[in-house]
């Protein structure tokens, strides 16, 4: 599994058995882990859509700034 850096010491990776895994790391390995099962990940996306006012988020037609 490959981890992607999101910023502020937060990394994300997909685990085919657990879902989306978020970790915080300080150079010595993960210090916190959050596993987002598919329904929880969907709820997070729905939340971001609601607070951003953009029901189409993420808009894949424009690059993320």
PDB file with one MODEL, atoms N, CA, C and O in Angstrom:
MODEL        1
ATOM      1  N   UNK A   1       0.829  -1.189   0.000  1.00  0.00           N
ATOM      2  CA  UNK A   1       0.000   0.000   0.000  1.00  0.00           C
ATOM      3  C   UNK A   1       0.871   1.248   0.000  1.00  0.00           C
ATOM      4  O   UNK A   1       1.871   1.320   0.714  1.00  0.00           O
ATOM      5  N   UNK A   2       0.488   2.215  -0.794  1.00  0.00           N
ATOM      6  CA  UNK A   2       1.188   3.495  -0.879  1.00  0.00           C
ATOM      7  C   UNK A   2       0.435   4.545  -0.092  1.00  0.00           C
ATOM      8  O   UNK A   2      -0.783   4.675  -0.216  1.00  0.00           O
ATOM      9  N   UNK A   3       1.159   5.289   0.713  1.00  0.00           N
ATOM     10  CA  UNK A   3       0.547   6.385   1.451  1.00  0.00           C
ATOM     11  C   UNK A   3       0.751   7.667   0.664  1.00  0.00           C
ATOM     12  O   UNK A   3       1.801   7.888   0.061  1.00  0.00           O
ATOM     13  N   UNK A   4      -0.271   8.504   0.681  1.00  0.00           N
ATOM     14  CA  UNK A   4      -0.187   9.834   0.082  1.00  0.00           C
ATOM     15  C   UNK A   4      -0.181  10.849   1.214  1.00  0.00           C
ATOM     16  O   UNK A   4      -0.930  10.728   2.184  1.00  0.00           O
ATOM     17  N   UNK A   5       0.674  11.846   1.073  1.00  0.00           N
ATOM     18  CA  UNK A   5       0.766  12.913   2.065  1.00  0.00           C
ATOM     19  C   UNK A   5      -0.301  13.952   1.780  1.00  0.00           C
ATOM     20  O   UNK A   5      -0.377  14.476   0.669  1.00  0.00           O
ATOM     21  N   UNK A   6      -1.135  14.260   2.783  1.00  0.00           N
ATOM     22  CA  UNK A   6      -2.185  15.264   2.626  1.00  0.00           C
ATOM     23  C   UNK A   6      -1.759  16.630   3.121  1.00  0.00           C
ATOM     24  O   UNK A   6      -2.299  17.644   2.678  1.00  0.00           O
ATOM     25  N   UNK A   7      -0.809  16.674   4.024  1.00  0.00           N
ATOM     26  CA  UNK A   7      -0.373  17.925   4.636  1.00  0.00           C
ATOM     27  C   UNK A   7      -0.498  17.845   6.144  1.00  0.00           C
ATOM     28  O   UNK A   7      -1.236  17.011   6.668  1.00  0.00           O
ATOM     29  N   UNK A   8       0.233  18.722   6.855  1.00  0.00           N
ATOM     30  CA  UNK A   8       0.177  18.788   8.319  1.00  0.00           C
ATOM     31  C   UNK A   8       0.389  17.423   8.985  1.00  0.00           C
ATOM     32  O   UNK A   8      -0.296  17.085   9.951  1.00  0.00           O
ATOM     33  N   UNK A   9       1.340  16.645   8.462  1.00  0.00           N
ATOM     34  CA  UNK A   9       1.702  15.317   9.004  1.00  0.00           C
ATOM     35  C   UNK A   9       0.597  14.277   8.849  1.00  0.00           C
ATOM     36  O   UNK A   9       0.615  13.259   9.540  1.00  0.00           O
ATOM     37  N   UNK A  10      -0.363  14.512   7.957  1.00  0.00           N
ATOM     38  CA  UNK A  10      -1.465  13.568   7.737  1.00  0.00           C
ATOM     39  C   UNK A  10      -1.226  12.805   6.436  1.00  0.00           C
ATOM     40  O   UNK A  10      -0.918  13.390   5.397  1.00  0.00           O
ATOM     41  N   UNK A  11      -1.375  11.487   6.522  1.00  0.00           N
ATOM     42  CA  UNK A  11      -1.215  10.603   5.374  1.00  0.00           C
ATOM     43  C   UNK A  11      -2.500   9.813   5.173  1.00  0.00           C
ATOM     44  O   UNK A  11      -3.269   9.598   6.110  1.00  0.00           O
ATOM     45  N   UNK A  12      -2.719   9.382   3.920  1.00  0.00           N
ATOM     46  CA  UNK A  12      -3.902   8.585   3.602  1.00  0.00           C
ATOM     47  C   UNK A  12      -3.475   7.412   2.727  1.00  0.00           C
ATOM     48  O   UNK A  12      -2.575   7.532   1.896  1.00  0.00           O
ATOM     49  N   UNK A  13      -4.128   6.295   2.927  1.00  0.00           N
ATOM     50  CA  UNK A  13      -3.930   5.128   2.077  1.00  0.00           C
ATOM     51  C   UNK A  13      -5.223   4.330   2.043  1.00  0.00           C
ATOM     52  O   UNK A  13      -6.073   4.458   2.924  1.00  0.00           O
ATOM     53  N   UNK A  14      -5.359   3.511   1.018  1.00  0.00           N
ATOM     54  CA  UNK A  14      -6.536   2.660   0.916  1.00  0.00           C
ATOM     55  C   UNK A  14      -6.141   1.247   1.293  1.00  0.00           C
ATOM     56  O   UNK A  14      -5.149   0.707   0.804  1.00  0.00           O
ATOM     57  N   UNK A  15      -6.928   0.665   2.161  1.00  0.00           N
ATOM     58  CA  UNK A  15      -6.745  -0.718   2.581  1.00  0.00           C
ATOM     59  C   UNK A  15      -7.960  -1.487   2.092  1.00  0.00           C
ATOM     60  O   UNK A  15      -9.087  -1.179   2.480  1.00  0.00           O
ATOM     61  N   UNK A  16      -7.746  -2.471   1.256  1.00  0.00           N
ATOM     62  CA  UNK A  16      -8.886  -3.181   0.650  1.00  0.00           C
ATOM     63  C   UNK A  16      -9.766  -3.887   1.670  1.00  0.00           C
ATOM     64  O   UNK A  16     -10.918  -4.204   1.373  1.00  0.00           O
ATOM     65  N   UNK A  17      -9.251  -4.136   2.852  1.00  0.00           N
ATOM     66  CA  UNK A  17     -10.039  -4.814   3.878  1.00  0.00           C
ATOM     67  C   UNK A  17     -10.685  -3.850   4.867  1.00  0.00           C
ATOM     68  O   UNK A  17     -11.787  -4.102   5.353  1.00  0.00           O
ATOM     69  N   UNK A  18      -9.996  -2.741   5.165  1.00  0.00           N
ATOM     70  CA  UNK A  18     -10.504  -1.820   6.189  1.00  0.00           C
ATOM     71  C   UNK A  18     -11.151  -0.574   5.623  1.00  0.00           C
ATOM     72  O   UNK A  18     -12.031  -0.004   6.268  1.00  0.00           O
ATOM     73  N   UNK A  19     -10.751  -0.127   4.444  1.00  0.00           N
ATOM     74  CA  UNK A  19     -11.283   1.100   3.857  1.00  0.00           C
ATOM     75  C   UNK A  19     -10.188   2.129   3.707  1.00  0.00           C
ATOM     76  O   UNK A  19      -9.046   1.781   3.405  1.00  0.00           O
ATOM     77  N   UNK A  20     -10.517   3.385   3.912  1.00  0.00           N
ATOM     78  CA  UNK A  20      -9.550   4.474   3.824  1.00  0.00           C
ATOM     79  C   UNK A  20      -8.923   4.645   5.202  1.00  0.00           C
ATOM     80  O   UNK A  20      -9.622   4.746   6.210  1.00  0.00           O
ATOM     81  N   UNK A  21      -7.592   4.675   5.227  1.00  0.00           N
ATOM     82  CA  UNK A  21      -6.877   4.780   6.497  1.00  0.00           C
ATOM     83  C   UNK A  21      -6.122   6.104   6.532  1.00  0.00           C
ATOM     84  O   UNK A  21      -5.286   6.373   5.670  1.00  0.00           O
ATOM     85  N   UNK A  22      -6.419   6.923   7.530  1.00  0.00           N
ATOM     86  CA  UNK A  22      -5.730   8.183   7.774  1.00  0.00           C
ATOM     87  C   UNK A  22      -4.786   7.980   8.953  1.00  0.00           C
ATOM     88  O   UNK A  22      -5.162   7.377   9.958  1.00  0.00           O
ATOM     89  N   UNK A  23      -3.562   8.483   8.832  1.00  0.00           N
ATOM     90  CA  UNK A  23      -2.630   8.421   9.944  1.00  0.00           C
ATOM     91  C   UNK A  23      -1.946   9.769  10.106  1.00  0.00           C
ATOM     92  O   UNK A  23      -1.799  10.531   9.151  1.00  0.00           O
ATOM     93  N   UNK A  24      -1.534  10.046  11.332  1.00  0.00           N
ATOM     94  CA  UNK A  24      -0.643  11.173  11.571  1.00  0.00           C
ATOM     95  C   UNK A  24       0.713  10.574  11.903  1.00  0.00           C
ATOM     96  O   UNK A  24       0.812   9.591  12.638  1.00  0.00           O
ATOM     97  N   UNK A  25       1.756  11.182  11.349  1.00  0.00           N
ATOM     98  CA  UNK A  25       3.094  10.636  11.527  1.00  0.00           C
ATOM     99  C   UNK A  25       4.081  11.763  11.762  1.00  0.00           C
ATOM    100  O   UNK A  25       3.964  12.845  11.186  1.00  0.00           O
ATOM    101  N   UNK A  26       5.054  11.493  12.617  1.00  0.00           N
ATOM    102  CA  UNK A  26       6.062  12.496  12.946  1.00  0.00           C
ATOM    103  C   UNK A  26       7.462  12.032  12.553  1.00  0.00           C
ATOM    104  O   UNK A  26       8.446  12.554  13.076  1.00  0.00           O
ATOM    105  N   UNK A  27       7.573  11.075  11.654  1.00  0.00           N
ATOM    106  CA  UNK A  27       8.864  10.558  11.239  1.00  0.00           C
ATOM    107  C   UNK A  27       9.252   9.271  11.934  1.00  0.00           C
ATOM    108  O   UNK A  27      10.240   8.640  11.558  1.00  0.00           O
ATOM    109  N   UNK A  28       8.491   8.867  12.942  1.00  0.00           N
ATOM    110  CA  UNK A  28       8.767   7.642  13.680  1.00  0.00           C
ATOM    111  C   UNK A  28       7.653   6.620  13.518  1.00  0.00           C
ATOM    112  O   UNK A  28       7.520   5.711  14.337  1.00  0.00           O
ATOM    113  N   UNK A  29       6.859   6.761  12.477  1.00  0.00           N
ATOM    114  CA  UNK A  29       5.730   5.867  12.249  1.00  0.00           C
ATOM    115  C   UNK A  29       4.442   6.519  12.697  1.00  0.00           C
ATOM    116  O   UNK A  29       4.457   7.610  13.266  1.00  0.00           O
ATOM    117  N   UNK A  30       3.314   5.847  12.440  1.00  0.00           N
ATOM    118  CA  UNK A  30       2.003   6.418  12.774  1.00  0.00           C
ATOM    119  C   UNK A  30       1.844   6.637  14.279  1.00  0.00           C
ATOM    120  O   UNK A  30       2.215   5.786  15.087  1.00  0.00           O
ATOM    121  N   UNK A  31       1.288   7.786  14.636  1.00  0.00           N
ATOM    122  CA  UNK A  31       0.981   8.041  16.042  1.00  0.00           C
ATOM    123  C   UNK A  31      -0.522   8.025  16.295  1.00  0.00           C
ATOM    124  O   UNK A  31      -0.963   7.825  17.427  1.00  0.00           O
ATOM    125  N   UNK A  32      -1.307   8.234  15.243  1.00  0.00           N
ATOM    126  CA  UNK A  32      -2.768   8.151  15.333  1.00  0.00           C
ATOM    127  C   UNK A  32      -3.273   7.523  14.042  1.00  0.00           C
ATOM    128  O   UNK A  32      -2.731   7.768  12.965  1.00  0.00           O
ATOM    129  N   UNK A  33      -4.316   6.712  14.163  1.00  0.00           N
ATOM    130  CA  UNK A  33      -4.894   6.052  12.988  1.00  0.00           C
ATOM    131  C   UNK A  33      -6.408   6.174  13.049  1.00  0.00           C
ATOM    132  O   UNK A  33      -7.027   5.935  14.086  1.00  0.00           O
ATOM    133  N   UNK A  34      -6.993   6.552  11.916  1.00  0.00           N
ATOM    134  CA  UNK A  34      -8.453   6.599  11.765  1.00  0.00           C
ATOM    135  C   UNK A  34      -8.794   5.784  10.529  1.00  0.00           C
ATOM    136  O   UNK A  34      -8.258   6.030   9.448  1.00  0.00           O
ATOM    137  N   UNK A  35      -9.688   4.814  10.688  1.00  0.00           N
ATOM    138  CA  UNK A  35     -10.125   3.993   9.565  1.00  0.00           C
ATOM    139  C   UNK A  35     -11.526   4.431   9.160  1.00  0.00           C
ATOM    140  O   UNK A  35     -12.454   4.400   9.968  1.00  0.00           O
ATOM    141  N   UNK A  36     -11.671   4.840   7.897  1.00  0.00           N
ATOM    142  CA  UNK A  36     -12.971   5.265   7.381  1.00  0.00           C
ATOM    143  C   UNK A  36     -13.538   4.123   6.538  1.00  0.00           C
ATOM    144  O   UNK A  36     -13.102   3.881   5.412  1.00  0.00           O
ATOM    145  N   UNK A  37     -14.508   3.441   7.106  1.00  0.00           N
ATOM    146  CA  UNK A  37     -15.206   2.422   6.331  1.00  0.00           C
ATOM    147  C   UNK A  37     -15.980   3.132   5.229  1.00  0.00           C
ATOM    148  O   UNK A  37     -16.217   4.336   5.331  1.00  0.00           O
ATOM    149  N   UNK A  38     -16.383   2.415   4.170  1.00  0.00           N
ATOM    150  CA  UNK A  38     -17.031   3.084   3.029  1.00  0.00           C
ATOM    151  C   UNK A  38     -18.173   4.023   3.409  1.00  0.00           C
ATOM    152  O   UNK A  38     -18.262   5.121   2.860  1.00  0.00           O
ATOM    153  N   UNK A  39     -19.034   3.630   4.318  1.00  0.00           N
ATOM    154  CA  UNK A  39     -20.165   4.493   4.681  1.00  0.00           C
ATOM    155  C   UNK A  39     -19.688   5.741   5.419  1.00  0.00           C
ATOM    156  O   UNK A  39     -20.263   6.817   5.254  1.00  0.00           O
ATOM    157  N   UNK A  40     -18.657   5.603   6.218  1.00  0.00           N
ATOM    158  CA  UNK A  40     -18.120   6.753   6.938  1.00  0.00           C
ATOM    159  C   UNK A  40     -17.440   7.705   5.954  1.00  0.00           C
ATOM    160  O   UNK A  40     -17.585   8.921   6.075  1.00  0.00           O
ATOM    161  N   UNK A  41     -16.700   7.167   4.981  1.00  0.00           N
ATOM    162  CA  UNK A  41     -16.064   8.002   3.950  1.00  0.00           C
ATOM    163  C   UNK A  41     -17.128   8.763   3.165  1.00  0.00           C
ATOM    164  O   UNK A  41     -16.954   9.945   2.869  1.00  0.00           O
ATOM    165  N   UNK A  42     -18.224   8.094   2.827  1.00  0.00           N
ATOM    166  CA  UNK A  42     -19.323   8.753   2.110  1.00  0.00           C
ATOM    167  C   UNK A  42     -19.914   9.873   2.966  1.00  0.00           C
ATOM    168  O   UNK A  42     -20.220  10.949   2.453  1.00  0.00           O
ATOM    169  N   UNK A  43     -20.073   9.629   4.249  1.00  0.00           N
ATOM    170  CA  UNK A  43     -20.594  10.657   5.145  1.00  0.00           C
ATOM    171  C   UNK A  43     -19.664  11.864   5.205  1.00  0.00           C
ATOM    172  O   UNK A  43     -20.130  13.001   5.272  1.00  0.00           O
ATOM    173  N   UNK A  44     -18.355  11.628   5.182  1.00  0.00           N
ATOM    174  CA  UNK A  44     -17.394  12.725   5.181  1.00  0.00           C
ATOM    175  C   UNK A  44     -17.506  13.546   3.900  1.00  0.00           C
ATOM    176  O   UNK A  44     -17.503  14.776   3.950  1.00  0.00           O
ATOM    177  N   UNK A  45     -17.606  12.877   2.759  1.00  0.00           N
ATOM    178  CA  UNK A  45     -17.777  13.581   1.479  1.00  0.00           C
ATOM    179  C   UNK A  45     -19.079  14.381   1.493  1.00  0.00           C
ATOM    180  O   UNK A  45     -19.104  15.534   1.061  1.00  0.00           O
ATOM    181  N   UNK A  46     -20.150  13.778   1.983  1.00  0.00           N
ATOM    182  CA  UNK A  46     -21.437  14.483   2.069  1.00  0.00           C
ATOM    183  C   UNK A  46     -21.315  15.732   2.951  1.00  0.00           C
ATOM    184  O   UNK A  46     -21.873  16.781   2.630  1.00  0.00           O
ATOM    185  N   UNK A  47     -20.588  15.612   4.054  1.00  0.00           N
ATOM    186  CA  UNK A  47     -20.373  16.747   4.955  1.00  0.00           C
ATOM    187  C   UNK A  47     -19.623  17.866   4.234  1.00  0.00           C
ATOM    188  O   UNK A  47     -20.014  19.030   4.316  1.00  0.00           O
ATOM    189  N   UNK A  48     -18.543  17.513   3.526  1.00  0.00           N
ATOM    190  CA  UNK A  48     -17.766  18.527   2.809  1.00  0.00           C
ATOM    191  C   UNK A  48     -18.616  19.191   1.740  1.00  0.00           C
ATOM    192  O   UNK A  48     -18.526  20.402   1.541  1.00  0.00           O
ATOM    193  N   UNK A  49     -19.442  18.412   1.050  1.00  0.00           N
ATOM    194  CA  UNK A  49     -20.348  19.004   0.055  1.00  0.00           C
ATOM    195  C   UNK A  49     -21.291  19.999   0.710  1.00  0.00           C
ATOM    196  O   UNK A  49     -21.532  21.083   0.179  1.00  0.00           O
ATOM    197  N   UNK A  50     -21.823  19.623   1.869  1.00  0.00           N
ATOM    198  CA  UNK A  50     -22.792  20.484   2.553  1.00  0.00           C
ATOM    199  C   UNK A  50     -22.147  21.781   3.021  1.00  0.00           C
ATOM    200  O   UNK A  50     -22.704  22.857   2.802  1.00  0.00           O
ATOM    201  N   UNK A  51     -20.975  21.699   3.667  1.00  0.00           N
ATOM    202  CA  UNK A  51     -20.381  22.922   4.208  1.00  0.00           C
ATOM    203  C   UNK A  51     -19.756  23.790   3.124  1.00  0.00           C
ATOM    204  O   UNK A  51     -19.628  25.002   3.300  1.00  0.00           O
ATOM    205  N   UNK A  52     -19.362  23.178   1.996  1.00  0.00           N
ATOM    206  CA  UNK A  52     -18.764  23.966   0.915  1.00  0.00           C
ATOM    207  C   UNK A  52     -19.829  24.617   0.044  1.00  0.00           C
ATOM    208  O   UNK A  52     -19.542  25.546  -0.710  1.00  0.00           O
ATOM    209  N   UNK A  53     -21.068  24.121   0.154  1.00  0.00           N
ATOM    210  CA  UNK A  53     -22.125  24.630  -0.699  1.00  0.00           C
ATOM    211  C   UNK A  53     -22.023  24.123  -2.126  1.00  0.00           C
ATOM    212  O   UNK A  53     -22.706  24.628  -3.017  1.00  0.00           O
ATOM    213  N   UNK A  54     -21.164  23.118  -2.352  1.00  0.00           N
ATOM    214  CA  UNK A  54     -20.940  22.576  -3.694  1.00  0.00           C
ATOM    215  C   UNK A  54     -21.407  21.125  -3.733  1.00  0.00           C
ATOM    216  O   UNK A  54     -20.655  20.231  -3.346  1.00  0.00           O
ATOM    217  N   UNK A  55     -22.641  20.871  -4.194  1.00  0.00           N
ATOM    218  CA  UNK A  55     -23.154  19.497  -4.214  1.00  0.00           C
ATOM    219  C   UNK A  55     -22.413  18.593  -5.194  1.00  0.00           C
ATOM    220  O   UNK A  55     -22.590  17.375  -5.170  1.00  0.00           O
ATOM    221  N   UNK A  56     -21.582  19.184  -6.058  1.00  0.00           N
ATOM    222  CA  UNK A  56     -20.822  18.383  -7.018  1.00  0.00           C
ATOM    223  C   UNK A  56     -19.396  18.097  -6.537  1.00  0.00           C
ATOM    224  O   UNK A  56     -18.617  17.481  -7.264  1.00  0.00           O
ATOM    225  N   UNK A  57     -19.045  18.534  -5.328  1.00  0.00           N
ATOM    226  CA  UNK A  57     -17.684  18.339  -4.843  1.00  0.00           C
ATOM    227  C   UNK A  57     -17.354  16.863  -4.807  1.00  0.00           C
ATOM    228  O   UNK A  57     -18.221  16.088  -4.405  1.00  0.00           O
ATOM    229  N   UNK A  58     -16.203  16.419  -5.183  1.00  0.00           N
ATOM    230  CA  UNK A  58     -15.163  17.192  -5.827  1.00  0.00           C
ATOM    231  C   UNK A  58     -15.470  17.407  -7.314  1.00  0.00           C
ATOM    232  O   UNK A  58     -15.910  16.490  -8.006  1.00  0.00           O
ATOM    233  N   UNK A  59     -15.239  18.592  -7.773  1.00  0.00           N
ATOM    234  CA  UNK A  59     -15.454  18.929  -9.179  1.00  0.00           C
ATOM    235  C   UNK A  59     -14.203  18.532  -9.936  1.00  0.00           C
ATOM    236  O   UNK A  59     -13.187  19.224  -9.864  1.00  0.00           O
ATOM    237  N   UNK A  60     -14.262  17.436 -10.654  1.00  0.00           N
ATOM    238  CA  UNK A  60     -13.090  16.891 -11.327  1.00  0.00           C
ATOM    239  C   UNK A  60     -12.712  17.686 -12.577  1.00  0.00           C
ATOM    240  O   UNK A  60     -11.692  17.401 -13.206  1.00  0.00           O
ATOM    241  N   UNK A  61     -13.518  18.670 -12.939  1.00  0.00           N
ATOM    242  CA  UNK A  61     -13.213  19.474 -14.122  1.00  0.00           C
ATOM    243  C   UNK A  61     -12.167  20.530 -13.866  1.00  0.00           C
ATOM    244  O   UNK A  61     -11.550  21.034 -14.804  1.00  0.00           O
ATOM    245  N   UNK A  62     -11.955  20.877 -12.588  1.00  0.00           N
ATOM    246  CA  UNK A  62     -10.950  21.894 -12.290  1.00  0.00           C
ATOM    247  C   UNK A  62      -9.925  21.312 -11.314  1.00  0.00           C
ATOM    248  O   UNK A  62     -10.254  20.469 -10.479  1.00  0.00           O
ATOM    249  N   UNK A  63      -8.695  21.771 -11.432  1.00  0.00           N
ATOM    250  CA  UNK A  63      -7.661  21.270 -10.519  1.00  0.00           C
ATOM    251  C   UNK A  63      -7.886  21.770  -9.100  1.00  0.00           C
ATOM    252  O   UNK A  63      -8.429  22.856  -8.897  1.00  0.00           O
ATOM    253  N   UNK A  64      -7.476  20.992  -8.138  1.00  0.00           N
ATOM    254  CA  UNK A  64      -7.572  21.380  -6.734  1.00  0.00           C
ATOM    255  C   UNK A  64      -6.517  22.428  -6.468  1.00  0.00           C
ATOM    256  O   UNK A  64      -5.367  22.283  -6.882  1.00  0.00           O
ATOM    257  N   UNK A  65      -6.908  23.485  -5.777  1.00  0.00           N
ATOM    258  CA  UNK A  65      -5.958  24.577  -5.488  1.00  0.00           C
ATOM    259  C   UNK A  65      -5.307  24.363  -4.159  1.00  0.00           C
ATOM    260  O   UNK A  65      -4.479  25.171  -3.740  1.00  0.00           O
TER     261      UNK A  65
ENDMDL
END
